[in-house]
């Protein structure tokens, strides 16, 4: 009977995730209200800031207008994630900037490379580039107007005379070739900077928690928060003309989509882009609605707008999250329990197993998610792989502890009855260690529920999607739409596994109620 109980335990997470597994990869639908990427002729990606999402929606709706099936996988992460996804064919197009191409992505071209040179180098990689969309969105450094005026700061070079200035910069800018290291050296700035999410940095600046942040020159918050954009008096920052990058095989696979992108060239000036950013971030309109308005389409032609809390969206997020947690946990149980048994029966090998799984647990979760991208691409698979690795340690350690803690006399009695090693394991040792094993599974499940929210950064969807969108839009309500269900799911997981523990633990091994 014991093997049936263990088999039921192994299958439980798979059954819980069965209905959600298909939804885990459909983040384009959940995020943008469009069809799943797998069903679309063209898949468009976008970085995790508002302007990129708007440009992604403009490309998607322009494609739909011309009769092309297209899905938008929004807020997939930073530059490197989108670039890798494009090169490896996970997405077909996304909006980029020429300065980023020259400084960050194509290291073998001059930093002042023009459009023709960039396009020639990209062609060698199988990537095409549209003509510029019509606006330049450069980096800049900004301060509150009143503080900058009080300190007499107008240029970036003026910062050198104020070493106590508190600088907070977007995490990507902190490490870019054209970011903080080069800027600090070019202007000989004495202060250090801290990394911070770009959207949250505006709130920190407005509250006085920091004194200077990096800006995108088309950001709506510049006027809203009355910021002073410091003059780049040494002309450190290059031109960042907005363009669309796309896979060259679209020329034969979806030529009308390439034509649609070409048709957008020169149609968006800086004022129009800043107004669209303001409509989303300040006025609270949805990116798809703004994109539809720009293209002269019916506002209902796009996906759900900002703040949508429809039952369909929540169901999508829930199914995606359950799939991420359930599938990763099921495979972890299948591997971790045998590893725990192996560790308990072979001491030296056991130390190596426990050490290796312990090392995996120390890898920062976001880094582990990104490490999986070269192997599995973007979407649900790399997230499931990362969560699987994170689940191993609690289950292995608790399996090992449960088996190692069995009284030797019980094992000796089983041997005296003539039971084989395998029979002793299934009939005596595993039932006695079951409580400890289930405790490890429960810990892994609860941890995975929280960690799975990071999957949205690589296109896996789940409850992380509204959380990331809420952070980007500075919308507490959207953040709570993801955070609260994730917390409730973690509590539900804990309760379910406690019931399973009680049901699978032999009656004679259950704790007696305290009288």
N, C-alpha and C positions, 0 to 999 in steps of 0.2 A: 504493500500500500504506500510505502514511503516514496517510491519513485514516482507514483502518480501525483502525490502532493507537490513534490519538487517540480515536476513537469508543469503543473498548473501554475506554480509561482513564476516559472520562466516565461510562460505564455501570456500571463496577465498583462504586462506592459504592451506586448504586441497587439493584443486584442483592444486595449484602450486606445492605441494609436492607429488602428486599422482604418477607421473612417477619416483620419486626419492626414494620412501619409501623402495623399495626392495634393492636399491643400498646402503642404509645407513648401512645395516648389512654386506655388502660384502666387508669389508675392507681388507680381505685377498687377494681378487682379485685385488683391486685397489692398494694396497701397494706392492704386490709381483707378480702380473701378473698371479696368479693362479685362480682356480675356487673358488666360494664362499664357506665359511666354512660349510654352511648348506648342501652342496652337496658332501662334502668330507668325506671319511672314517676316516681320522685322521686330527686333527687340531693342529698345532704346534704354540706356542707363542714365543715371544722373548722380552727381556728387551730393554730399549731405549738407548743402546749404540752399537757401531759398531760391536764389537766382538760377542755380543749376536745375532745380526741380521745375521752375517755370519754363526754362528753355527746353527741358525734356518734354513737357506737356505741349509746348508749341510744335515741336517736331512730331509728336504723336498725333495731334489733331490735324496738322497739315497733311500727314500721311492718310489719316482716315478720310479727310475731305477729298483726297484724290483716289479714294477707293482701295487703299492699301491697308491690310490688316497689320496693326502695330500695337505692341504692349510697352508700357513704361515701367521699368524697375527702378523706382525712385530711391534716393538717399542710400546708395550702396556703400558709401564710405568716401575715402580721400582719393587723391589723384592716382596713386599707385594701384589701388584696387580697381579703379575704372579702366586704367590703361591696360593692366594685365587682362582684365575681362574682355576688352576689345581685341587685343592681340590674339588671345586664345579662342575667340569666337563665342564666348559666353554672352556677349551683347554685340549688336551690330553698329551702334552709333552712340555718341554722347557729346555734350558741349564741352569744349576746352578753350584754352587761351594761349596765344602765340608765345608769350613770355614764358609760360610754364613749359611749353614744348621745347623751347631753346635752352632754358636753364635747367630744367628738372628731368625731362624725359629723353631728349635727344642730345646726349652729352658730347657727341662728335660733330656738332655743328656750331658755328660761331654764335655767341650769345646775342648778336645783333642781326641774326639771319632774317632775311625777308621771307615773304609768303612763298615765292617760287622755290627757294632753297629748302624750306621746310617741307613743302609739298613733294619735292623730289626725294628727300630722305625718307619721308613717310611711305612713299610708293614702294621703296625697297622692302619695307616691312609688311606690305599688303594692306596699307591703310591709306585712305583718301582724305582730303580736307576740303571743306567748302570755302568759298570766298568769305571774308570777314562779314559778320552780321551787321556791323555799323557802329559799334561802340567799343570803347577801350575801358576795361575794368581793371585798373592797376591796383597794386597794393599801396597803402599809405599808412602813416602814423597819425593818430588823432588824440586830442585831449578835450576836456570840457572847456568851452569858450571862456568862462569866467576865470578858471584856474590858469589857462594859458596866457590870458591877458594880464593877470596879476603877476605872473612870473616873467612876463616879457618874452614869451616863447612863440616864435612864428615859423622858424625853420627847424628841420630835424637836427641840424648842427647845433642849435641852441640847447638841445638836451644835454650836450657834453658838459655844460656848466652847472648842471643840476643832478649830481650823482645820487641824490636821495629819491628821485622820481621812481615810483613803483610802476613797473611795466608788466603787463599781462598780454600774451600773444597766443594766437590760435596754435594748437599743437602741431599742425602741419607746417606752419610758418617757422616754428622753432627750429626745424631741422632741414628746411629746404635750402638748396644751393643759393637761390635768390632771396632767402629769408633772413632771419635774425643773425646768424653767424657772419654773413657777408656785410649786412647793414651795420652791425656793431663794429666791424673792422674798418669799414669805409669811413664812418663818422667818428671813430675812436670814442665810442660811448663807454663810460665807466660802469654803468649799472648792469645788474643781471636782470633776467626776465623769467617769469614763470609761465608755464603752459596752461591754457584754459580753452574750453570750448568757445568758438567764435561768438555764438549767440549769447552765452552766459557772460562773456567779457563785457558786452554792452551794459548789462545790468550792473556788473561790478563797477564799471566806470561811472554810471549814473548815480550809484549809491556812495561813491567816494572811496570804495575799497581799493581801487587802483587809480593811477593817474594818467596812464597812456596805454593805448591798445593798437593793434593793427586793424586796418579797415580795408574794405573793398570800396573803391571810389563810387560805385553805384549803389552802395548800401542806403536803404531808406532811413536807417537810424541816425545818419549823420545830421540831417536837418531836424529830425524828431527830437533828438537829445541836445541840439544846439552845440555841435562839436566843431572844433577848429581842426581842419586838415592841415598838418604841418607841411610846409613846402619842402620838396625833395631837392634842396639847393645844390647837391652834388650829383644829381641825376643818376642815382643808384638804380632805381627801379626801371626795368625795360617797358616796352609797350606790351600790353596784354589785350590784344584784339580778340574778341569772342569769335569762335568758329565752331563748326560741327566736324568731328572726326567720324569716319565710317569705314567699314570694311570694303575693300575694292571689289570683292566678289558680289556685292550688291548690284554692280553694274550689269551683271547677267541675271542675278537672282531676283532683284527688285529694282529695276532701272527707274521706275516712276518715283520711288522713294528718294533716290539720289537727286532726281529732278526737283522734287519737293524741297529738299534741303538747299539746293542751289537757288531756288526761288526765294528763299528767306534771306539771302545775302543782301546787305545794305538796307534792310527794312527796319532795323531797331537802332535808334540813336540812344545816347547815354540818358537823355531826359526820359525817354519812353521806358527804358529798362528800370531806371530808378523809380518811376511812377508805378510800374508793375510790382516791384519789390515792396513799395509802400502799401499798395493795395492788399498784399498778402500779409505782411508782417505787422503793419500798424492798423489797417482797417479791418483785418480779419476775413478777407475773402479767400476762396479756394484757388489754388494755382491753376486748376483746369478751367475754372470760370474766367480767370484773368487771361489765360491763353486763348480761350475761345473768343473773348471780346477783342483781343488784339487781332485775331485772324478774321474778325467779322462774322463769326459763326454764332449760332444759337447757344446761349449759356448752358443749356442742358445737354449739349453735345459731348461735354467732357465727363470726367469721373466725378466722384463725390468731392465736395469742397471741404474747406477747413472745418474742423469741429464736428464732422459727421459722426454720429454715434449709433448708426442703424444696427439693427439686430444682425443683418447679414455680415457687416464688417466685423462685429464682435465674434460671430460664429467662425468666420475665417481665421481670425487671430487665435481663437481658442483651439481650433483644429490643428492649425500649424504648430502651436506651442505643445499641444499634446503629442503630436507626431515627433517633434524634436526630442522631447523628454522620454517618451515611451520607447521609441526605436533604439535610441542610444542606451537607455537603461536595460532593455532586453538583451542586447548584445553584450553589454558589460556583465550582466549576470552569467550569461553563457560562458564567458571567459574567466571572470574573476573567481567564481566558486571553485572550479577545478584548480586554478592557480593557488587559491587559499588552501585547498587540500594538499597540493604538492608542497607548499611552504611548510605545512604542519608535519608532514611525513619525512621531509628531508631538510634538516636544520640549515646546512650551509647554503643549499639552493634557495631555501626559504628566505634567508637574509637578503640574497640577491634580488629575489622577486619583490620583497617588501621595499627594498631600497629603490628599485627602478620605478615602482608605482608611486613611491613617495616623491621622487624627483619630478615625475609628470605633474604631480599635484602642485609643485612649487612654480611651475611656469605660469606667468600672468595669463589670465583667461583670454583677454583680447589678443595677446600675442599668439596664443595657441590657435585661436580661430583663424588668424591671418596665415599662420604656418600651413594650414590645411588647404589654402586656396590653390597653390601650385599643383597639388595632387588631385583635388576634387572640383576645382573651379569655384564659382560663387553659387550661393543658394543654400538649400537644406543640407546637402551632403557634407560639406566641410564643417557645418555646425554640429551635425550628428556625430561626425568623427571626433571633434574636439570634446563634446559632452561625454562620449563613450570613454575617452581617455581619462577624463576627470572623475568618472564614476568608479574606476577600477580600485583605487586605494581604499575607500571605506569598506567595500565588499570583500576585497582580498584580506585586509587586516582583520575584519570581524570574523571572517570564516576561519582564518588562522587562529585567532584568539579563542573562538568557540571550541575548536577541535583540541587545541593545546590545553584548554582548561578542564577537559574531561578527567574525572578521577581515574588514575591508573588501574584501580581495582575493578572498575567496570569493564575496561578494555580486557583485562586479564580474564574476567569471568566469561566474556564473549568468546575469547580464544579457547578457554577450557571446554566450552560447549561444542567446539569443533567447527565454528564458523570460519569461512574463508576470509581473506583480507577484504575482498569486495563486499561480502555479506555483512561483515562487521561495520564497514563504512556506511552502507545503506540502512541497515536495521538498527544500529546502535549509535554510531558516532554522529551521523548527520542529524537524526532526531534530537540528540542531546545538544548539538550545537545550533539547532535551528533558530532559537531565540536570538542568538548573537548574529547569525547570518542575516536574519530579517532586519535587525537593527541597522546593519551596514547598508542594506538595500534601501531602507527608509531614509537614512542620512544622504545617500547618493541621490535619491529621487528629489528630496527637498532642495539640495544644493543645485541640482540641474534645473529646477524650475526657475530659480533666480538667475543662474548663469545663462540660460537659454535666451534671455532678453537681449543679450549682446549679439545674438545671431542676426538681428535685423541690420547690423552694420555690414554684413556681407550678403544681404539679400535673402535671408532665411525666413523673414516674416515673424509671426508670433506676436506676443504682447510687447516686444521691444519696438515694434513699428510705431504705435501711437506714442510711446515714451520718447523715441528719438524725434518724431515730428513735433511733439509738444516742446521739447528742449529747443529745437530749431526755431519754432514760432513763439517761444516764450509764453506758452499756453499751459497753465497748471491743469486745466480741465482735461486736456489731451494726455498729459503725463499720467494723471490719475486713472484714465481709461485703460492704461496698460499696467500701472503699478498695483492698483487695487485687485484686479482679477489675478495677477501673478501671485500676490500675497495669499489670496483666498485659495488658489490652486495648491500652493505649498502646504497650507493647513489641511486641505482636503487630502492631499497625498499622505500626510502624516497620519491622519485618521484612518484612511483606507488600509495602510500597511499595519497599523495597530490591530485592526480587525482581522486582517489576514494572519498576523502573528498568533492571535488568540485561536483562530480557526484551525491553523496547521500545527500548533503545538500540542503534542499528546496530552490527554487529560491529566495523567499522573505527573506531568512536568510543569503544569500551570501553577502560578503563585496562588496560594490560598489567601482569601481575603483576611485582612487584619481585623481581629475581634476586639 
